[in-house]
Structure formats: C-alpha cells, structure tokens
Amino acid sequence: MKTKEFKITIHMVSSLDGFIAKKDNSISWFETTDNYEKGVSEQNTEEFLNSIDCYLMGSKTYEHALELSKSYGWAYGDKPTIVLTNRQLTSNKPNIEFYSGNLKSLINNRLKPNYKNVWVAGGAEFTKSLIQQKLADEIRVSILPIILGEGLLFFDNIAQELNLHLIDSIAYKNGMIELHYKIKKE
C-alpha cells in the first residue's frame, strides 16, 4: 500500500524521573495508579491500535516483550513487527522479522513505501539511534505517577539538543500523563 504521509513515532512509558525500566527490568511499577478526578478515561484502545501499521523495536525490548507475553499475551497483535538486532534470534510468529542492516535503508526502502504509521515500541539504544540520525518524527511519553530513583533512562546520552513542538497532552483518571511531541527538523 503506497502512502503519502509517513511518520515514525517513538513511544515509551516512563516514571516521572525519566526511567523506563527498573534495574531488574521488572514492570510491576506499570500498575502504579492514582485517582485524578479531572482526568479523562482511557481512549478506545482497539481504535488506537488499529491506527498503527507496523512496530519497530530493539532486540532487548523484543526479548522482554516475549517474556511478558507468557503472562499477558503478545502486546503487538498480528501487526508487522521488525526487531533490530545483530544477534541470531528466532520467533514462531510469522509477523515478526529480524533486521540487522542499515537503519536509513530500512526506513526509506521498506517502511516508507508500505506503511503510514510506524511505532517504535521501545529500546533506549534504538531510540537514541533514531534521534541521532534524525529519523523519528514524533515522541509520545506516557508518564506514570511514580519516581523510581534509578534504572534505565529513556533519553540517556543522546548527545544533542532536540527541539520539540507540543501537539497534545492528556491527563488520565489513573494519574498518567501523556505528552505528544512533534520533533522539529530544522
């Protein structure tokens, strides 16, 4: 399917202090909630997920998602999922592909001609590469009402300044805040 509009959106769930994982990689803190009466209810999840055409993720995120799928199911459904890795990984799902080539080539030659809305589902190192190579278009951060104090930072050593334009912000009843930014490409 040829598309005219194409975007890559980096999405991450984060603590208020910017951590995306505890040192032990546990996600129990994802269930942290609050009660914010002025907040909105969760959006229509099915409609939202249907708007995503393809997922990209790093290999560590993929392995973590596989482990979580044992308890919660595969979070990415049957959407095409491309895992960036230099390691030999396997999958029993036909929609998962492993890629170890040039990132710009993947995006320009494979993704842009076939998809409209590509979501980066995680990986601090992978996210850093996308930002440094100016390949991402948007950033969405879902900030949970918790301070972890230590762990894996979302934006760790990006080593460049990045100007953003706020598209939207939403406060949810559970205390989560979603920030949606467009990356200014100057």
N, C-alpha and C positions, 0 to 999 in steps of 0.2 A: 504494500500500500504506500504510494507516494504521498508525502505530506509537505505542506509549505511551512508550517510553523513547527519548530523543533526546540525542545528545551530539556536540559538536564538539571534535575532538582536534587540537591543534597538534602537528605533528611536525617535527623538524629534526635534521639531522646536524651536529655541531659539533666543533670542536677543543676541547681541554681549556681553552684560554683564551677560549672563547666565540665564536669566529669561524665563520661558516657558508660563507664564500667567501674566496678569496684576492683581492687587488686586481684580478688579471687574470681573475677568475671561473673559473679552472681548477679541476678536481676531481681531479687526479692524487693529491692527498693523501687522497682517499677510500680508496685502495688501501693505505694505511698499515696494517700489521698487526703484531701482536706474538704471542707464544705464551704464553698464560696457562693453565697446566695445570689449575687448579681451575675454569676457566670451563666453561660449557655449550656444546654445539654450537648452531648456528643453529636457530631454530624452523622449523616447517613453513611455508615461505613461501607456498605456494598456499592453505593453510587460512587463514592470516593475511590475505592479500589478499582472499579471499572474504568476510571479515567487514566489509570497507569497502564502503559503499553508494555513496558519492559523494566526489569530490575538489573542493576549493576551492584556488585559487592566484592569486597576483598575476600581472600581465602580464609582469614581468621574469623570474619563475620559469618561466612558460609558454614564453617565448622561449628561455630557457636549456635547458629540457627538450626543446624542438623541435630545437635544435642538437645536443644529446646523442643524440637519437633517431636521428640519421643514422648514428651508430656503434653504439649499444647497443639501438636499438628504443625504442618508446614505453613508458615505465615504468608507465603508469597503465591499460594494457589498454583494454578497451571500457567501463569504468565511466563514468558521467556525470561530466564534469569541467567545472566552472564557473570561468572566468577573469575576475577582476575587473579592469576596465580602463576608462579614459576615451578610449582610442585606438581607431582602426579596425584591428582585427586580423582575420585570416582563418584558417580551418582547413579541411582536406579530410576531417576526421574527423567523422562525424555525432554522436558523443557529446560533443563539445566545444561549449560555449556561452559567449558573452561577455556580461558583465553590467556595467552602469555605474550602476545605481540605488542606492537606499538599502540599506545592509548589513543593518539590522534587518529590513526588509521582506523581503529575500531569505530570510533565515533563518526568520522566523516564518511567512511566507505560502507559500514554495516548498519549503524544505528540511524543516522540521519535519513537515508533513503527509505527506511522501513517503519519508523516509529515517530510519534509526535511527543509523547510524554514519558521520558526515561527517569526513573528514580534511583538514586544511589542510596542503598539501604544500610550503609554502614561501612565502617573501616576508617579509622583515623588516618592511617598512612595513605590509603587510597584517596580519601577526601583531600588530603594535603596535595597530592599529585594533581588532582583535578583543578584545584585552586591555583597552584603554582603555574600550571600550563594554560590557565585561563580557558578551561573547557566547560566549567559549570556556569549555569545561567541563574539559578536561584538557590537559596538556602532556607530551609524550614527547620526550626528548632522547637521542639516540644519540651518546655522546661517544667519539670516536676517539682512540687513543693518540698524539697529536701536539700540539705547541704551534706555532701559525702565527706569532704575534707581531704580525700586522697583517692587515687585511682588513675584511670586512663583519661587524659584530657581530649576533648573534641578537637579544639584548634591548638595543637601543640607544635610550636616551632614552625609556623607557616613561613616565617622569614620574609614577609612582605605585607604592606598595608593594602587593605581591600575596602573600597568604598561601596556602601550598600544603600539601597533605597527601600524603605519600609513599604510593603504592599498591603499588609494586613497584620492585625494582632487580634487574638481571640482569647478570652479568659473563660475557662470551663468551670462548671459547678464542682468538679473534683479538685480544683485548685491548680490544674495545669494551665500554663500559658503557652500559646503557640505564636511564634514570631515568623513571619513570612517576608523574606527579603529578595529583591532582585539585585544581582551583582552588577554594579556599574562597570561597563567595559569601555574605558577611556583610552 
